[in-house]
Amino acid sequence: MSQQRKTDNRHDQRSVPGEPSLVALLARIEAHLDAIRNAHETANHEWLTVAEVAAELRVSRATVERLIHAGHLQAATITTSQGRGSRHRFRVRRAWIDAFLESQSTPKPHAQRPRRPRYDGPDYLEGL
């Protein structure tokens, strides 16, 4: 029995040349997963351009700029002077996009127009 156990252990310790051992492979996978987790945590602080926001929301750049100008989507303004005047460029944090989408996804009560009061006076058309 001990002879078979030794054989099994030798088989586990053998590795194919050029391939990492199982422990090393698991360590690389764990390091990769940690990097993904850390990237996800820092992704909320990532600054995006208007074109990147438009691509992510699948709308046009003009729509994103309208949302920014209307105050619906928060953005940082970067003013640069190029040539004859100043040009405004926007940067949007990923967290601000998430906040905008959350505000849009909550159902809002439908505002009803006020109805005209019902007329209870005499009907002048009744005798015609």
C-alpha positions as CSV (number, residue, x, y, z in Angstrom):
1,M,0.0,0.0,0.0
2,S,2.8,2.4,0.9
3,Q,4.4,1.6,-2.5
4,Q,1.3,2.8,-4.3
5,R,1.1,5.9,-2.2
6,K,4.7,6.8,-3.2
7,T,3.9,6.2,-6.8
8,D,0.9,8.6,-6.6
9,N,3.0,11.3,-4.9
10,R,5.6,11.0,-7.6
11,H,2.9,11.4,-10.2
12,D,1.6,14.5,-8.6
13,Q,5.0,16.2,-8.4
14,R,5.9,15.5,-12.0
15,S,5.3,18.4,-14.3
16,V,5.5,18.7,-18.0
17,P,8.4,20.9,-19.1
18,G,7.3,24.4,-20.0
19,E,4.1,24.2,-18.0
20,P,3.6,25.7,-14.6
21,S,2.7,23.5,-11.6
22,L,-0.8,23.6,-10.3
23,V,0.1,25.6,-7.3
24,A,1.8,28.3,-9.5
25,L,-1.1,28.3,-11.8
26,L,-3.6,28.8,-9.0
27,A,-1.4,31.6,-7.6
28,R,-1.4,33.3,-11.0
29,I,-5.2,33.0,-11.2
30,E,-5.6,34.5,-7.7
31,A,-3.3,37.4,-8.6
32,H,-5.4,38.0,-11.8
33,L,-8.6,38.0,-9.8
34,D,-7.2,40.4,-7.3
35,A,-6.2,42.7,-10.1
36,I,-9.7,42.6,-11.5
37,R,-11.2,43.3,-8.1
38,N,-8.9,46.3,-7.6
39,A,-9.6,47.6,-11.1
40,H,-13.3,47.4,-10.4
41,E,-12.9,49.4,-7.2
42,T,-10.9,52.2,-8.9
43,A,-13.0,52.2,-12.1
44,N,-15.5,54.5,-10.4
45,H,-12.8,57.2,-10.2
46,E,-12.0,56.9,-13.9
47,W,-12.5,60.0,-16.0
48,L,-14.2,59.5,-19.4
49,T,-14.5,61.7,-22.4
50,V,-17.8,62.7,-24.0
51,A,-17.2,60.2,-26.8
52,E,-16.5,57.4,-24.3
53,V,-19.6,58.2,-22.4
54,A,-21.7,58.3,-25.6
55,A,-20.3,54.9,-26.6
56,E,-21.0,53.4,-23.2
57,L,-24.6,54.7,-23.2
58,R,-25.1,54.0,-26.9
59,V,-26.2,57.5,-27.7
60,S,-24.6,60.3,-29.8
61,R,-22.1,62.8,-28.5
62,A,-24.6,65.6,-29.0
63,T,-27.0,63.8,-26.7
64,V,-24.4,63.5,-24.0
65,E,-23.5,67.2,-24.3
66,R,-27.2,68.1,-24.1
67,L,-27.5,66.1,-20.9
68,I,-24.5,67.9,-19.5
69,H,-25.7,71.4,-20.5
70,A,-29.2,70.6,-19.1
71,G,-27.7,69.6,-15.8
72,H,-28.9,66.0,-15.9
73,L,-25.4,64.5,-16.2
74,Q,-22.7,65.8,-14.0
75,A,-19.4,66.7,-15.7
76,A,-16.2,68.5,-15.1
77,T,-15.5,71.3,-17.5
78,I,-12.0,71.8,-18.9
79,T,-11.5,75.1,-20.7
80,T,-8.7,75.4,-23.2
81,S,-7.8,78.2,-25.5
82,Q,-7.1,77.1,-29.0
83,G,-6.9,79.6,-31.7
84,R,-9.6,82.2,-31.6
85,G,-11.4,81.5,-28.4
86,S,-12.0,79.1,-25.7
87,R,-13.2,75.6,-26.1
88,H,-15.0,73.6,-23.4
89,R,-14.2,70.0,-23.0
90,F,-16.0,67.7,-20.5
91,R,-14.9,64.8,-18.4
92,V,-17.3,62.5,-16.7
93,R,-16.6,60.1,-13.8
94,R,-18.0,56.6,-14.1
95,A,-19.7,57.1,-10.7
96,W,-21.6,60.1,-12.2
97,I,-22.8,58.0,-15.1
98,D,-24.1,55.4,-12.6
99,A,-25.9,58.1,-10.6
100,F,-27.5,59.5,-13.8
101,L,-28.7,56.0,-14.8
102,E,-30.1,55.4,-11.3
103,S,-32.0,58.6,-11.4
104,Q,-33.4,57.8,-14.8
105,S,-34.5,54.2,-13.9
106,T,-36.7,55.2,-10.9
107,P,-40.3,55.5,-11.9
108,K,-41.7,59.0,-11.5
109,P,-45.4,59.6,-11.0
110,H,-47.1,60.8,-14.1
111,A,-48.1,64.4,-13.7
112,Q,-51.7,64.9,-14.7
113,R,-52.9,68.1,-16.3
114,P,-55.6,69.9,-14.3
115,R,-59.0,69.1,-15.8
116,R,-61.5,71.8,-16.6
117,P,-64.4,72.0,-14.1
118,R,-67.5,70.4,-15.3
119,Y,-70.2,72.8,-16.4
120,D,-73.4,72.3,-14.4
121,G,-75.3,75.3,-15.7
122,P,-78.3,75.3,-18.0
123,D,-78.0,73.5,-21.4
124,Y,-78.7,76.1,-24.0
125,L,-78.6,73.6,-26.9
126,E,-81.3,71.4,-25.5
127,G,-84.3,73.1,-27.3
128,L,-82.7,73.2,-30.7
